[in-house]
């Protein structure tokens, strides 16, 4: 598809309403890395900046796919989720960009938008790679925030907005949702890769074997869903700021920690995690491997600009999935 991104004239009325007519927009920079929403940096003539999120079809690279009906991580994007999750993280004492305004009326753009504080462009990921000493304090602070999230408990799993609407009554265990999700990812990936097609039954059997070791549990913590060091910005004062939190949900904290272990590597220990169920953790770790095959292969079939990176990510995880079977 032909994608038309925002131009400065598109947001001048929004800027005037938010910042007043005495300040002028001088530049609108589209930031790279997003795949579900557009992210833009607004530069004003007094050298201040802000970040604009835009939820529009033309900003979303992900094609549709079959989903598990009660999977709380499905369609984790949109202004409603952003608003509910921003409030929940603030209540849990987790630093996020300050929300300046959220507009779902379409008054300024033919899309839902949010204007937030610009906390800078330094990612925790870059500090971990290039200046580990400077990353130590933000990692410790992030670990404190994660413990507050993971000990904010609820009796149901699901998106916060759905729970608020009373739509969180479940009859299935969380691990069964993840099994169905993993097997769906396996089925879809096997149509794209002959190695996975050949190993399909062995992989499915391994998933079910891991599920068999998991004991029942009905208490859920607040989890980000895909928190890596690329989803944490670090302010000039050294504060870690969590972003891309539309996937925030109540779920098993092992789901979060399977992801954290993969994304933070050796630095994971600095987060000082809560106690975890090793059997649940192992099931979720393998399910995420299958997810990181299916998703990248699917988006690589689109016009996503970094297709090679996605294919390499899928290949890395195909190797991991096959290694255990």
HUVENSUL-V810684 format. One record per residue. RES is the residue in three letters. SS is DSSP state (alpha for helix, beta for strand, coil for the rest). PSI is psi in degrees with one decimal (* if undefined). NEAR is the number of other ideal C-beta (glycine too) atoms within 12 Angstrom. Layout:
RES/SS/PSI/NEAR  RES/SS/PSI/NEAR
This chain:
UNK/coil/154.3/12  UNK/coil/121.9/6  UNK/coil/130.1/17  UNK/coil/114.1/17  UNK/coil/166.4/25  UNK/coil/147.9/34  UNK/coil/161.9/15  UNK/alpha/-39.3/23  UNK/alpha/-26.5/14  UNK/alpha/-24.5/25  UNK/alpha/9.0/37  UNK/alpha/-38.5/23  UNK/alpha/-39.4/18  UNK/alpha/-43.2/32  UNK/alpha/-43.8/37  UNK/alpha/-40.0/18  UNK/alpha/-39.5/19  UNK/alpha/-39.9/28  UNK/alpha/-6.2/25  UNK/coil/159.6/14  UNK/coil/-9.1/14  UNK/coil/-7.9/10  UNK/coil/140.1/21  UNK/coil/139.9/20  UNK/beta/127.3/32  UNK/beta/-21.9/18  UNK/beta/149.5/21  UNK/beta/108.9/28  UNK/beta/122.4/24  UNK/beta/124.1/28  UNK/coil/145.2/26  UNK/coil/164.4/18  UNK/coil/-29.9/23  UNK/coil/146.2/30  UNK/coil/-11.7/29  UNK/coil/-23.2/31  UNK/coil/158.5/35  UNK/beta/140.9/36  UNK/beta/123.3/34  UNK/beta/143.1/37  UNK/beta/124.5/31  UNK/beta/129.0/40  UNK/beta/127.5/24  UNK/beta/164.1/27  UNK/coil/-8.3/17  UNK/coil/15.0/16  UNK/coil/12.5/12  UNK/coil/161.6/22  UNK/beta/162.2/30  UNK/beta/164.5/34  UNK/beta/134.1/38  UNK/beta/125.7/44  UNK/beta/136.5/45  UNK/beta/119.2/42  UNK/beta/97.3/33  UNK/coil/151.7/29  UNK/alpha/-37.6/21  UNK/alpha/-11.8/21  UNK/alpha/-6.8/32  UNK/coil/115.3/28  UNK/coil/-10.5/31  UNK/coil/124.7/27  UNK/coil/158.1/21  UNK/coil/159.0/15  UNK/coil/159.2/25  UNK/coil/142.9/19  UNK/coil/161.1/21  UNK/coil/126.2/25  UNK/coil/-38.0/17  UNK/coil/20.9/27  UNK/coil/113.9/35  UNK/coil/-9.2/39  UNK/coil/2.0/38  UNK/coil/140.3/28  UNK/coil/45.9/25  UNK/coil/67.5/35  UNK/coil/152.1/34  UNK/coil/157.8/30  UNK/alpha/-34.0/31  UNK/alpha/-46.5/24  UNK/alpha/-41.0/39  UNK/alpha/-47.1/38  UNK/alpha/-47.2/30  UNK/alpha/-41.5/31  UNK/alpha/-34.8/41  UNK/alpha/-43.9/34  UNK/alpha/-40.0/22  UNK/alpha/-40.0/33  UNK/alpha/-39.1/36  UNK/alpha/-41.5/23  UNK/alpha/-29.8/17  UNK/coil/2.0/31  UNK/coil/31.6/19  UNK/coil/127.6/35  UNK/coil/123.9/31  UNK/beta/167.7/37  UNK/coil/135.4/35  UNK/coil/130.9/21  UNK/beta/121.5/26  UNK/beta/-46.6/25  UNK/beta/150.6/26  UNK/beta/128.1/30  UNK/beta/118.3/28  UNK/coil/12.6/22  UNK/coil/-17.3/15  UNK/coil/14.1/15  UNK/coil/-33.9/17  UNK/coil/-36.5/27  UNK/coil/157.8/33  UNK/coil/57.6/19  UNK/coil/159.5/31  UNK/beta/140.2/32  UNK/beta/154.1/42  UNK/beta/136.4/40  UNK/beta/126.1/34  UNK/beta/164.7/33  UNK/beta/139.8/27  UNK/coil/110.4/30  UNK/coil/7.4/28  UNK/coil/179.8/24  UNK/coil/5.7/24  UNK/coil/117.8/28  UNK/beta/145.0/30  UNK/alpha/-34.8/43  UNK/alpha/-43.9/30  UNK/alpha/-40.3/20  UNK/alpha/-42.3/29  UNK/alpha/-35.3/31  UNK/alpha/-42.8/18  UNK/alpha/-20.5/13  UNK/coil/70.9/19  UNK/alpha/-32.6/20  UNK/alpha/-40.3/12  UNK/alpha/-22.4/19  UNK/alpha/-16.1/30  UNK/alpha/-48.9/22  UNK/alpha/-45.7/22  UNK/alpha/-36.3/38  UNK/alpha/-43.8/34  UNK/alpha/-41.6/21  UNK/alpha/-40.0/29  UNK/alpha/-40.5/41  UNK/alpha/-40.1/30  UNK/alpha/-42.9/25  UNK/alpha/-40.5/32  UNK/alpha/-38.2/38  UNK/alpha/-35.4/25  UNK/alpha/-40.9/25  UNK/alpha/-48.4/43  UNK/alpha/-10.6/35  UNK/coil/9.7/21  UNK/coil/101.1/28  UNK/beta/154.2/22  UNK/beta/160.1/30  UNK/coil/-4.3/16  UNK/coil/149.5/28  UNK/coil/155.9/39  UNK/beta/169.1/36  UNK/beta/145.2/38  UNK/alpha/-39.2/40  UNK/alpha/-38.0/30  UNK/alpha/-40.0/28  UNK/alpha/-40.9/27  UNK/alpha/-29.1/20  UNK/coil/1.8/14  UNK/coil/27.0/10  UNK/coil/32.1/17  UNK/coil/20.8/24  UNK/coil/121.3/14  UNK/coil/145.3/25  UNK/coil/-6.1/13  UNK/coil/153.2/22  UNK/coil/149.4/23  UNK/alpha/-39.9/43  UNK/alpha/-27.8/37  UNK/alpha/-33.3/26  UNK/alpha/-44.6/33  UNK/alpha/-36.7/40  UNK/alpha/-48.8/32  UNK/alpha/-39.1/28  UNK/alpha/-46.3/38  UNK/alpha/-42.6/39  UNK/alpha/-33.9/32  UNK/alpha/-41.3/30  UNK/alpha/-38.6/43  UNK/alpha/-46.8/41  UNK/alpha/-46.3/26  UNK/alpha/-39.5/30  UNK/alpha/-33.6/37  UNK/alpha/-23.4/28  UNK/coil/-13.1/20  UNK/coil/-13.5/26  UNK/coil/122.7/30  UNK/alpha/-31.5/13  UNK/alpha/-40.3/23  UNK/alpha/-34.7/33  UNK/alpha/-42.4/20  UNK/alpha/-35.3/14  UNK/coil/8.9/26  UNK/alpha/-52.1/26  UNK/alpha/-34.9/17  UNK/alpha/-40.7/21  UNK/alpha/-45.5/36  UNK/alpha/-39.9/29  UNK/alpha/-37.1/19  UNK/alpha/-41.1/31  UNK/alpha/-46.2/40  UNK/alpha/-34.8/24  UNK/alpha/-44.3/19  UNK/alpha/-38.9/32  UNK/alpha/-35.8/30  UNK/alpha/-21.0/17  UNK/coil/-3.7/18  UNK/coil/125.2/28  UNK/coil/155.7/16  UNK/coil/146.9/15  UNK/coil/145.8/21  UNK/coil/31.3/19  UNK/coil/133.5/20  UNK/beta/143.1/35  UNK/beta/170.2/36  UNK/beta/119.1/44  UNK/beta/146.9/45  UNK/coil/-42.7/40  UNK/coil/-40.6/40  UNK/coil/50.6/34  UNK/coil/108.6/40  UNK/coil/173.2/29  UNK/alpha/-11.8/36  UNK/alpha/-10.5/26  UNK/alpha/19.5/32  UNK/beta/117.7/44  UNK/beta/152.6/36  UNK/beta/121.5/34  UNK/coil/165.9/25  UNK/coil/-25.2/14  UNK/coil/0.1/15  UNK/coil/10.2/26  UNK/coil/131.4/27  UNK/beta/131.9/40  UNK/beta/119.2/35  UNK/beta/132.4/43  UNK/coil/177.9/43  UNK/coil/54.5/37  UNK/coil/20.8/41  UNK/coil/-22.0/40  UNK/coil/5.7/37  UNK/coil/133.7/44  UNK/beta/161.7/42  UNK/beta/125.8/40  UNK/beta/179.4/48  UNK/coil/129.6/42  UNK/alpha/-18.7/39  UNK/alpha/-30.4/36  UNK/alpha/-44.3/45  UNK/alpha/-44.1/42  UNK/alpha/-28.2/38  UNK/alpha/-41.4/39  UNK/alpha/-44.5/37  UNK/alpha/-42.1/40  UNK/alpha/-41.6/26  UNK/alpha/-44.5/30  UNK/alpha/-30.8/28  UNK/alpha/-16.8/33  UNK/alpha/-132.1/19  UNK/alpha/-24.9/16  UNK/alpha/-9.2/29  UNK/alpha/-37.6/26  UNK/alpha/-28.5/16  UNK/alpha/-15.4/26  UNK/alpha/-11.7/37  UNK/coil/68.4/21  UNK/coil/162.3/28  UNK/coil/168.3/26  UNK/coil/142.2/15  UNK/coil/153.7/26  UNK/coil/113.4/24  UNK/alpha/-33.5/18  UNK/alpha/-43.3/23  UNK/alpha/-39.9/34  UNK/alpha/-42.3/31  UNK/alpha/-40.7/29  UNK/alpha/-46.4/37  UNK/alpha/-34.2/41  UNK/alpha/-44.1/34  UNK/alpha/-37.4/44  UNK/alpha/-37.0/46  UNK/alpha/-31.6/36  UNK/alpha/-45.9/38  UNK/alpha/-36.6/45  UNK/alpha/-38.1/41  UNK/alpha/5.1/35  UNK/alpha/-53.2/42  UNK/alpha/-48.9/39  UNK/alpha/-53.8/34  UNK/alpha/-38.9/35  UNK/alpha/-36.6/33  UNK/alpha/-47.1/30  UNK/alpha/-24.7/30  UNK/coil/-16.1/29  UNK/coil/-1.4/22  UNK/coil/-166.2/22  UNK/coil/22.5/18  UNK/coil/131.7/29  UNK/coil/-26.1/18  UNK/coil/58.4/19  UNK/alpha/-39.4/20  UNK/alpha/-39.9/14  UNK/alpha/-41.6/18  UNK/alpha/-42.1/28  UNK/alpha/-38.6/24  UNK/alpha/-38.8/18  UNK/alpha/-43.9/27  UNK/alpha/-43.3/34  UNK/alpha/-40.8/24  UNK/alpha/-42.3/19  UNK/alpha/-27.2/35  UNK/alpha/-42.2/33  UNK/alpha/-42.9/20  UNK/alpha/-40.9/24  UNK/alpha/-39.4/36  UNK/alpha/-24.6/28  UNK/alpha/-28.6/16  UNK/coil/-4.6/20  UNK/coil/*/25
